Amino acid sequence: MVKWQTQYKTTGLQVVGITYPPTNAAAVRRFARRMKVNYPILYGSESTKKLFEQTETLPVTVIIDRKGRIVERIDGVIFPDEFDAKIKPILK
């Protein structure tokens, strides 16, 4: 996600991470620094999870278009071919 955010931010990509289960702020900051995260990370909750997720598989990638509509959902790790097929087409 870090690589894609860097590469495609000028074409409209905005990655937003959401923690789940919620964890403490210090642990999230350490993780973000260690992984060089270049996008916002929000703290999720059970109600946040219910907005996007109907299974126990994590991570989940939810693709939201420019109009705010959920257009795709990928359960588990997202691979480059999925990014190319499902995200690139909706970028500017």
Secondary structure as UniProt FT lines:
FT   HELIX           2..8
FT   HELIX           9..11
FT   STRAND          17..19
FT   HELIX           25..35
FT   STRAND          41..43
FT   HELIX           46..52
FT   STRAND          60..64
FT   TURN            66..67
FT   STRAND          70..75
FT   HELIX           80..82
FT   HELIX           83..87
FT   HELIX           88..90
//
